Amino acid sequence: QLQASGGGLVQAGGSLRLSCAAHGRTFSTHVMGWFRQVPGKEREFVAQISWSGSTSYADSVKGRFTIYRDNAYNTVYLQMNILKPEDTAVYYCAAGSSTFDYWGQGTLVTVSS
């Protein structure tokens, strides 16, 4: 129901935009978010946006990443700027009301130094 895309290989300092499109149902009243995971480590929170547009970010990405949504297209985006090698991970989008109950497949972001 959630399909993430936009990952790839980028040099440090570069930018990428991830997209997460919802299919089969609408998530316009849900919180939508992005998480990331490095092999061997726990999945970590990156950013989230409420149905009204309120956002929150992990400290590690504040000022560099921006989450926004287009409810008309049932899509959430993650604009990632000034990427660092430590941002390398598989990024997952998620949606939910009180908890993140819906998850997409991951998209790999690799930042080279």
LUMTORLO-737124 format. One record per residue (C-alpha): residue in three letters; x, y, z. Coordinates in nm, 2 decimals, padded with zeros to 4 digits. Example, Ala and Ser with C-alpha at 12.3 -4.5 7.8 and 13.67 -1.06 7.14 Angstrom:
<lodos>
<lodo><aa>ALA</aa><px>01.23</px><py>-00.45</py><pz>00.78</pz></lodo>
<lodo><aa>SER</aa><px>01.37</px><py>-00.11</py><pz>00.71</pz></lodo>
</lodos>
This chain:
<lodos>
<lodo><aa>GLN</aa><px>00.00</px><py>00.00</py><pz>00.00</pz></lodo>
<lodo><aa>LEU</aa><px>00.30</px><py>00.23</py><pz>00.05</pz></lodo>
<lodo><aa>GLN</aa><px>00.56</px><py>00.24</py><pz>-00.23</pz></lodo>
<lodo><aa>ALA</aa><px>00.89</px><py>00.43</py><pz>-00.17</pz></lodo>
<lodo><aa>SER</aa><px>01.12</px><py>00.54</py><pz>-00.44</pz></lodo>
<lodo><aa>GLY</aa><px>01.40</px><py>00.79</py><pz>-00.51</pz></lodo>
<lodo><aa>GLY</aa><px>01.70</px><py>00.63</py><pz>-00.35</pz></lodo>
<lodo><aa>GLY</aa><px>02.03</px><py>00.60</py><pz>-00.51</pz></lodo>
<lodo><aa>LEU</aa><px>02.40</px><py>00.68</py><pz>-00.50</pz></lodo>
<lodo><aa>VAL</aa><px>02.50</px><py>01.04</py><pz>-00.43</pz></lodo>
<lodo><aa>GLN</aa><px>02.82</px><py>01.22</py><pz>-00.32</pz></lodo>
<lodo><aa>ALA</aa><px>02.85</px><py>01.38</py><pz>00.01</pz></lodo>
<lodo><aa>GLY</aa><px>02.70</px><py>01.73</py><pz>00.00</pz></lodo>
<lodo><aa>GLY</aa><px>02.45</px><py>01.63</py><pz>-00.26</pz></lodo>
<lodo><aa>SER</aa><px>02.07</px><py>01.60</py><pz>-00.25</pz></lodo>
<lodo><aa>LEU</aa><px>01.81</px><py>01.34</py><pz>-00.31</pz></lodo>
<lodo><aa>ARG</aa><px>01.43</px><py>01.34</py><pz>-00.29</pz></lodo>
<lodo><aa>LEU</aa><px>01.25</px><py>01.03</py><pz>-00.17</pz></lodo>
<lodo><aa>SER</aa><px>00.88</px><py>00.97</py><pz>-00.25</pz></lodo>
<lodo><aa>CYS</aa><px>00.63</px><py>00.75</py><pz>-00.09</pz></lodo>
<lodo><aa>ALA</aa><px>00.31</px><py>00.69</py><pz>-00.28</pz></lodo>
<lodo><aa>ALA</aa><px>00.01</px><py>00.53</py><pz>-00.11</pz></lodo>
<lodo><aa>HIS</aa><px>-00.21</px><py>00.30</py><pz>-00.32</pz></lodo>
<lodo><aa>GLY</aa><px>-00.54</px><py>00.13</py><pz>-00.24</pz></lodo>
<lodo><aa>ARG</aa><px>-00.64</px><py>00.37</py><pz>00.04</pz></lodo>
<lodo><aa>THR</aa><px>-00.60</px><py>00.73</py><pz>00.15</pz></lodo>
<lodo><aa>PHE</aa><px>-00.37</px><py>00.83</py><pz>00.43</pz></lodo>
<lodo><aa>SER</aa><px>-00.47</px><py>01.20</py><pz>00.43</pz></lodo>
<lodo><aa>THR</aa><px>-00.58</px><py>01.18</py><pz>00.79</pz></lodo>
<lodo><aa>HIS</aa><px>-00.28</px><py>00.98</py><pz>00.91</pz></lodo>
<lodo><aa>VAL</aa><px>00.06</px><py>01.07</py><pz>01.03</pz></lodo>
<lodo><aa>MET</aa><px>00.32</px><py>00.98</py><pz>00.77</pz></lodo>
<lodo><aa>GLY</aa><px>00.69</px><py>00.93</py><pz>00.84</pz></lodo>
<lodo><aa>TRP</aa><px>01.03</px><py>00.82</py><pz>00.73</pz></lodo>
<lodo><aa>PHE</aa><px>01.26</px><py>00.59</py><pz>00.91</pz></lodo>
<lodo><aa>ARG</aa><px>01.60</px><py>00.44</py><pz>00.81</pz></lodo>
<lodo><aa>GLN</aa><px>01.80</px><py>00.14</py><pz>00.90</pz></lodo>
<lodo><aa>VAL</aa><px>02.16</px><py>00.04</py><pz>00.86</pz></lodo>
<lodo><aa>PRO</aa><px>02.24</px><py>-00.33</py><pz>00.85</pz></lodo>
<lodo><aa>GLY</aa><px>02.31</px><py>-00.46</py><pz>01.20</pz></lodo>
<lodo><aa>LYS</aa><px>02.15</px><py>-00.16</py><pz>01.36</pz></lodo>
<lodo><aa>GLU</aa><px>01.79</px><py>-00.08</py><pz>01.48</pz></lodo>
<lodo><aa>ARG</aa><px>01.56</px><py>00.11</py><pz>01.26</pz></lodo>
<lodo><aa>GLU</aa><px>01.56</px><py>00.48</py><pz>01.35</pz></lodo>
<lodo><aa>PHE</aa><px>01.32</px><py>00.77</py><pz>01.32</pz></lodo>
<lodo><aa>VAL</aa><px>01.40</px><py>01.03</py><pz>01.06</pz></lodo>
<lodo><aa>ALA</aa><px>01.10</px><py>01.26</py><pz>01.02</pz></lodo>
<lodo><aa>GLN</aa><px>00.72</px><py>01.27</py><pz>01.04</pz></lodo>
<lodo><aa>ILE</aa><px>00.43</px><py>01.49</py><pz>00.93</pz></lodo>
<lodo><aa>SER</aa><px>00.08</px><py>01.51</py><pz>01.06</pz></lodo>
<lodo><aa>TRP</aa><px>-00.23</px><py>01.54</py><pz>00.86</pz></lodo>
<lodo><aa>SER</aa><px>-00.23</px><py>01.91</py><pz>00.93</pz></lodo>
<lodo><aa>GLY</aa><px>00.13</px><py>01.96</py><pz>00.83</pz></lodo>
<lodo><aa>SER</aa><px>00.31</px><py>01.96</py><pz>01.16</pz></lodo>
<lodo><aa>THR</aa><px>00.65</px><py>01.82</py><pz>01.13</pz></lodo>
<lodo><aa>SER</aa><px>00.92</px><py>01.67</py><pz>01.36</pz></lodo>
<lodo><aa>TYR</aa><px>01.27</px><py>01.56</py><pz>01.28</pz></lodo>
<lodo><aa>ALA</aa><px>01.55</px><py>01.36</py><pz>01.43</pz></lodo>
<lodo><aa>ASP</aa><px>01.83</px><py>01.58</py><pz>01.56</pz></lodo>
<lodo><aa>SER</aa><px>02.07</px><py>01.43</py><pz>01.31</pz></lodo>
<lodo><aa>VAL</aa><px>01.88</px><py>01.55</py><pz>01.01</pz></lodo>
<lodo><aa>LYS</aa><px>01.73</px><py>01.89</py><pz>01.13</pz></lodo>
<lodo><aa>GLY</aa><px>01.81</px><py>02.17</py><pz>00.89</pz></lodo>
<lodo><aa>ARG</aa><px>01.91</px><py>01.93</py><pz>00.62</pz></lodo>
<lodo><aa>PHE</aa><px>01.60</px><py>01.72</py><pz>00.55</pz></lodo>
<lodo><aa>THR</aa><px>01.25</px><py>01.84</py><pz>00.48</pz></lodo>
<lodo><aa>ILE</aa><px>00.93</px><py>01.62</py><pz>00.49</pz></lodo>
<lodo><aa>TYR</aa><px>00.62</px><py>01.73</py><pz>00.31</pz></lodo>
<lodo><aa>ARG</aa><px>00.31</px><py>01.58</py><pz>00.18</pz></lodo>
<lodo><aa>ASP</aa><px>00.06</px><py>01.61</py><pz>-00.10</pz></lodo>
<lodo><aa>ASN</aa><px>-00.27</px><py>01.47</py><pz>00.01</pz></lodo>
<lodo><aa>ALA</aa><px>-00.42</px><py>01.52</py><pz>-00.33</pz></lodo>
<lodo><aa>TYR</aa><px>-00.17</px><py>01.27</py><pz>-00.46</pz></lodo>
<lodo><aa>ASN</aa><px>-00.16</px><py>01.06</py><pz>-00.15</pz></lodo>
<lodo><aa>THR</aa><px>00.22</px><py>01.10</py><pz>-00.14</pz></lodo>
<lodo><aa>VAL</aa><px>00.48</px><py>01.20</py><pz>00.12</pz></lodo>
<lodo><aa>TYR</aa><px>00.83</px><py>01.33</py><pz>00.03</pz></lodo>
<lodo><aa>LEU</aa><px>01.16</px><py>01.36</py><pz>00.20</pz></lodo>
<lodo><aa>GLN</aa><px>01.39</px><py>01.62</py><pz>00.05</pz></lodo>
<lodo><aa>MET</aa><px>01.74</px><py>01.54</py><pz>00.17</pz></lodo>
<lodo><aa>ASN</aa><px>02.01</px><py>01.80</py><pz>00.13</pz></lodo>
<lodo><aa>ILE</aa><px>02.37</px><py>01.83</py><pz>00.24</pz></lodo>
<lodo><aa>LEU</aa><px>02.39</px><py>01.45</py><pz>00.26</pz></lodo>
<lodo><aa>LYS</aa><px>02.66</px><py>01.28</py><pz>00.47</pz></lodo>
<lodo><aa>PRO</aa><px>02.81</px><py>00.94</py><pz>00.45</pz></lodo>
<lodo><aa>GLU</aa><px>02.63</px><py>00.86</py><pz>00.78</pz></lodo>
<lodo><aa>ASP</aa><px>02.30</px><py>00.91</py><pz>00.61</pz></lodo>
<lodo><aa>THR</aa><px>02.36</px><py>00.59</py><pz>00.41</pz></lodo>
<lodo><aa>ALA</aa><px>02.08</px><py>00.35</py><pz>00.49</pz></lodo>
<lodo><aa>VAL</aa><px>01.77</px><py>00.19</py><pz>00.37</pz></lodo>
<lodo><aa>TYR</aa><px>01.49</px><py>00.44</py><pz>00.40</pz></lodo>
<lodo><aa>TYR</aa><px>01.13</px><py>00.33</py><pz>00.48</pz></lodo>
<lodo><aa>CYS</aa><px>00.81</px><py>00.53</py><pz>00.47</pz></lodo>
<lodo><aa>ALA</aa><px>00.53</px><py>00.46</py><pz>00.71</pz></lodo>
<lodo><aa>ALA</aa><px>00.18</px><py>00.58</py><pz>00.80</pz></lodo>
<lodo><aa>GLY</aa><px>-00.06</px><py>00.54</py><pz>01.09</pz></lodo>
<lodo><aa>SER</aa><px>-00.29</px><py>00.71</py><pz>01.33</pz></lodo>
<lodo><aa>SER</aa><px>-00.16</px><py>00.65</py><pz>01.68</pz></lodo>
<lodo><aa>THR</aa><px>00.12</px><py>00.41</py><pz>01.57</pz></lodo>
<lodo><aa>PHE</aa><px>00.28</px><py>00.35</py><pz>01.24</pz></lodo>
<lodo><aa>ASP</aa><px>00.08</px><py>00.05</py><pz>01.12</pz></lodo>
<lodo><aa>TYR</aa><px>00.16</px><py>00.07</py><pz>00.75</pz></lodo>
<lodo><aa>TRP</aa><px>00.50</px><py>00.03</py><pz>00.60</pz></lodo>
<lodo><aa>GLY</aa><px>00.65</px><py>00.05</py><pz>00.26</pz></lodo>
<lodo><aa>GLN</aa><px>00.94</px><py>-00.14</py><pz>00.12</pz></lodo>
<lodo><aa>GLY</aa><px>01.27</px><py>00.03</py><pz>00.16</pz></lodo>
<lodo><aa>THR</aa><px>01.47</px><py>00.24</py><pz>-00.08</pz></lodo>
<lodo><aa>LEU</aa><px>01.85</px><py>00.24</py><pz>-00.05</pz></lodo>
<lodo><aa>VAL</aa><px>02.04</px><py>00.57</py><pz>-00.01</pz></lodo>
<lodo><aa>THR</aa><px>02.41</px><py>00.55</py><pz>-00.04</pz></lodo>
<lodo><aa>VAL</aa><px>02.62</px><py>00.86</py><pz>00.02</pz></lodo>
<lodo><aa>SER</aa><px>02.98</px><py>00.84</py><pz>-00.09</pz></lodo>
<lodo><aa>SER</aa><px>03.26</px><py>01.04</py><pz>00.08</pz></lodo>
</lodos>
